[in-house]
Amino acid sequence: MLVTEALGQVMPLAAVLSEIHDGVEYLQMLWTDVAVLPRQTMFDHAHMGLH
């Protein structure tokens, strides 16, 4: 929680846009990680001999 939210003040517009931008970057990274998971499990099973 930001200090301005705790005090009931309005956050500056730049801070709000920065938080939105950071959230979008986080979601893009999360989506990329999810796309890799099926291939990773395929390689893990092949490595362990569990076809």
N, CA, C and O atoms as a GROMACS GRO file, in nm:
protein
  204
    1MET      N    1   0.085  -0.117   0.000
    1MET     CA    2   0.000   0.000   0.000
    1MET      C    3   0.090   0.123   0.000
    1MET      O    4   0.184   0.134   0.078
    2LEU      N    5   0.059   0.213  -0.087
    2LEU     CA    6   0.135   0.337  -0.091
    2LEU      C    7   0.093   0.429   0.023
    2LEU      O    8  -0.018   0.419   0.075
    3VAL      N    9   0.182   0.518   0.060
    3VAL     CA   10   0.155   0.611   0.171
    3VAL      C   11   0.036   0.700   0.140
    3VAL      O   12  -0.044   0.730   0.228
    4THR      N   13   0.023   0.744   0.014
    4THR     CA   14  -0.088   0.833  -0.020
    4THR      C   15  -0.222   0.762  -0.006
    4THR      O   16  -0.321   0.826   0.031
    5GLU      N   17  -0.227   0.632  -0.034
    5GLU     CA   18  -0.352   0.559  -0.017
    5GLU      C   19  -0.387   0.549   0.131
    5GLU      O   20  -0.504   0.560   0.169
    6ALA      N   21  -0.287   0.527   0.215
    6ALA     CA   22  -0.312   0.514   0.358
    6ALA      C   23  -0.363   0.644   0.418
    6ALA      O   24  -0.444   0.642   0.511
    7LEU      N   25  -0.318   0.757   0.365
    7LEU     CA   26  -0.359   0.887   0.418
    7LEU      C   27  -0.484   0.940   0.350
    7LEU      O   28  -0.533   1.047   0.388
    8GLY      N   29  -0.539   0.869   0.252
    8GLY     CA   30  -0.659   0.912   0.184
    8GLY      C   31  -0.637   1.020   0.081
    8GLY      O   32  -0.731   1.089   0.043
    9GLN      N   33  -0.514   1.038   0.036
    9GLN     CA   34  -0.483   1.140  -0.064
    9GLN      C   35  -0.487   1.076  -0.203
    9GLN      O   36  -0.477   0.954  -0.217
   10VAL      N   37  -0.500   1.160  -0.304
   10VAL     CA   38  -0.500   1.113  -0.442
   10VAL      C   39  -0.357   1.094  -0.488
   10VAL      O   40  -0.271   1.179  -0.465
   11MET      N   41  -0.331   0.981  -0.554
   11MET     CA   42  -0.197   0.955  -0.606
   11MET      C   43  -0.172   1.037  -0.732
   11MET      O   44  -0.265   1.065  -0.806
   12PRO      N   45  -0.049   1.076  -0.757
   12PRO     CA   46  -0.016   1.146  -0.881
   12PRO      C   47  -0.041   1.055  -1.001
   12PRO      O   48  -0.027   0.933  -0.992
   13LEU      N   49  -0.078   1.115  -1.114
   13LEU     CA   50  -0.110   1.038  -1.233
   13LEU      C   51   0.008   0.954  -1.280
   13LEU      O   52  -0.012   0.840  -1.324
   14ALA      N   53   0.129   1.006  -1.272
   14ALA     CA   54   0.247   0.930  -1.315
   14ALA      C   55   0.263   0.803  -1.234
   14ALA      O   56   0.302   0.699  -1.288
   15ALA      N   57   0.235   0.808  -1.106
   15ALA     CA   58   0.247   0.689  -1.021
   15ALA      C   59   0.142   0.585  -1.059
   15ALA      O   60   0.171   0.465  -1.059
   16VAL      N   61   0.021   0.630  -1.090
   16VAL     CA   62  -0.085   0.537  -1.130
   16VAL      C   63  -0.048   0.470  -1.261
   16VAL      O   64  -0.061   0.348  -1.273
   17LEU      N   65  -0.002   0.545  -1.359
   17LEU     CA   66   0.035   0.488  -1.488
   17LEU      C   67   0.154   0.395  -1.474
   17LEU      O   68   0.162   0.293  -1.543
   18SER      N   69   0.246   0.426  -1.387
   18SER     CA   70   0.362   0.341  -1.364
   18SER      C   71   0.317   0.206  -1.308
   18SER      O   72   0.368   0.102  -1.350
   19GLU      N   73   0.224   0.206  -1.214
   19GLU     CA   74   0.176   0.081  -1.157
   19GLU      C   75   0.104  -0.003  -1.262
   19GLU      O   76   0.121  -0.125  -1.264
   20ILE      N   77   0.026   0.060  -1.348
   20ILE     CA   78  -0.042  -0.014  -1.455
   20ILE      C   79   0.061  -0.076  -1.548
   20ILE      O   80   0.048  -0.192  -1.585
   21HIS      N   81   0.162   0.000  -1.585
   21HIS     CA   82   0.266  -0.050  -1.675
   21HIS      C   83   0.338  -0.168  -1.612
   21HIS      O   84   0.364  -0.268  -1.680
   22ASP      N   85   0.372  -0.160  -1.484
   22ASP     CA   86   0.440  -0.269  -1.416
   22ASP      C   87   0.352  -0.394  -1.412
   22ASP      O   88   0.403  -0.505  -1.428
   23GLY      N   89   0.224  -0.377  -1.392
   23GLY     CA   90   0.134  -0.491  -1.390
   23GLY      C   91   0.125  -0.559  -1.524
   23GLY      O   92   0.118  -0.682  -1.530
   24VAL      N   93   0.126  -0.483  -1.633
   24VAL     CA   94   0.122  -0.541  -1.767
   24VAL      C   95   0.250  -0.619  -1.793
   24VAL      O   96   0.244  -0.729  -1.848
   25GLU      N   97   0.364  -0.565  -1.755
   25GLU     CA   98   0.490  -0.637  -1.773
   25GLU      C   99   0.488  -0.767  -1.694
   25GLU      O  100   0.535  -0.870  -1.744
   26TYR      N  101   0.435  -0.765  -1.573
   26TYR     CA  102   0.429  -0.886  -1.491
   26TYR      C  103   0.341  -0.991  -1.557
   26TYR      O  104   0.377  -1.109  -1.560
   27LEU      N  105   0.226  -0.950  -1.611
   27LEU     CA  106   0.137  -1.045  -1.677
   27LEU      C  107   0.202  -1.103  -1.802
   27LEU      O  108   0.185  -1.222  -1.829
   28GLN      N  109   0.276  -1.022  -1.878
   28GLN     CA  110   0.344  -1.074  -1.996
   28GLN      C  111   0.448  -1.177  -1.956
   28GLN      O  112   0.462  -1.280  -2.023
   29MET      N  113   0.522  -1.153  -1.850
   29MET     CA  114   0.622  -1.249  -1.805
   29MET      C  115   0.554  -1.377  -1.757
   29MET      O  116   0.601  -1.487  -1.785
   30LEU      N  117   0.444  -1.364  -1.685
   30LEU     CA  118   0.370  -1.479  -1.635
   30LEU      C  119   0.317  -1.561  -1.752
   30LEU      O  120   0.326  -1.683  -1.749
   31TRP      N  121   0.261  -1.496  -1.854
   31TRP     CA  122   0.207  -1.564  -1.971
   31TRP      C  123   0.318  -1.639  -2.044
   31TRP      O  124   0.296  -1.751  -2.090
   32THR      N  125   0.437  -1.580  -2.056
   32THR     CA  126   0.549  -1.646  -2.122
   32THR      C  127   0.590  -1.770  -2.044
   32THR      O  128   0.618  -1.873  -2.105
   33ASP      N  129   0.594  -1.763  -1.913
   33ASP     CA  130   0.631  -1.878  -1.832
   33ASP      C  131   0.530  -1.991  -1.847
   33ASP      O  132   0.569  -2.108  -1.851
   34VAL      N  133   0.402  -1.959  -1.856
   34VAL     CA  134   0.299  -2.062  -1.871
   34VAL      C  135   0.313  -2.132  -2.005
   34VAL      O  136   0.290  -2.252  -2.014
   35ALA      N  137   0.350  -2.059  -2.111
   35ALA     CA  138   0.364  -2.119  -2.243
   35ALA      C  139   0.478  -2.220  -2.247
   35ALA      O  140   0.475  -2.311  -2.330
   36VAL      N  141   0.575  -2.207  -2.162
   36VAL     CA  142   0.690  -2.296  -2.163
   36VAL      C  143   0.661  -2.426  -2.087
   36VAL      O  144   0.725  -2.528  -2.114
   37LEU      N  145   0.568  -2.425  -1.996
   37LEU     CA  146   0.547  -2.540  -1.908
   37LEU      C  147   0.516  -2.671  -1.980
   37LEU      O  148   0.578  -2.771  -1.944
   38PRO      N  149   0.426  -2.679  -2.079
   38PRO     CA  150   0.400  -2.809  -2.143
   38PRO      C  151   0.524  -2.869  -2.208
   38PRO      O  152   0.547  -2.989  -2.198
   39ARG      N  153   0.605  -2.787  -2.273
   39ARG     CA  154   0.728  -2.839  -2.334
   39ARG      C  155   0.825  -2.884  -2.226
   39ARG      O  156   0.893  -2.985  -2.242
   40GLN      N  157   0.831  -2.810  -2.117
   40GLN     CA  158   0.923  -2.846  -2.010
   40GLN      C  159   0.886  -2.982  -1.952
   40GLN      O  160   0.975  -3.064  -1.928
   41THR      N  161   0.758  -3.008  -1.929
   41THR     CA  162   0.719  -3.138  -1.875
   41THR      C  163   0.747  -3.248  -1.975
   41THR      O  164   0.784  -3.359  -1.935
   42MET      N  165   0.732  -3.220  -2.106
   42MET     CA  166   0.762  -3.320  -2.207
   42MET      C  167   0.910  -3.359  -2.199
   42MET      O  168   0.942  -3.478  -2.204
   43PHE      N  169   0.999  -3.260  -2.187
   43PHE     CA  170   1.141  -3.289  -2.179
   43PHE      C  171   1.176  -3.357  -2.047
   43PHE      O  172   1.264  -3.442  -2.043
   44ASP      N  173   1.109  -3.321  -1.940
   44ASP     CA  174   1.134  -3.385  -1.811
   44ASP      C  175   1.100  -3.533  -1.817
   44ASP      O  176   1.176  -3.616  -1.767
   45HIS      N  177   0.986  -3.569  -1.879
   45HIS     CA  178   0.947  -3.709  -1.890
   45HIS      C  179   1.044  -3.786  -1.979
   45HIS      O  180   1.078  -3.901  -1.949
   46ALA      N  181   1.089  -3.725  -2.088
   46ALA     CA  182   1.184  -3.792  -2.177
   46ALA      C  183   1.316  -3.815  -2.105
   46ALA      O  184   1.380  -3.919  -2.123
   47HIS      N  185   1.358  -3.720  -2.024
   47HIS     CA  186   1.484  -3.733  -1.951
   47HIS      C  187   1.474  -3.843  -1.846
   47HIS      O  188   1.571  -3.914  -1.820
   48MET      N  189   1.357  -3.858  -1.784
   48MET     CA  190   1.339  -3.957  -1.680
   48MET      C  191   1.300  -4.093  -1.736
   48MET      O  192   1.293  -4.191  -1.662
   49GLY      N  193   1.274  -4.101  -1.867
   49GLY     CA  194   1.233  -4.227  -1.928
   49GLY      C  195   1.087  -4.260  -1.904
   49GLY      O  196   1.051  -4.378  -1.902
   50LEU      N  197   1.002  -4.160  -1.885
   50LEU     CA  198   0.860  -4.181  -1.857
   50LEU      C  199   0.774  -4.144  -1.977
   50LEU      O  200   0.685  -4.060  -1.962
   51HIS      N  201   0.795  -4.197  -2.089
   51HIS     CA  202   0.723  -4.158  -2.211
   51HIS      C  203   0.578  -4.168  -2.187
   51HIS      O  204   0.499  -4.141  -2.277
   0.00000   0.00000   0.00000
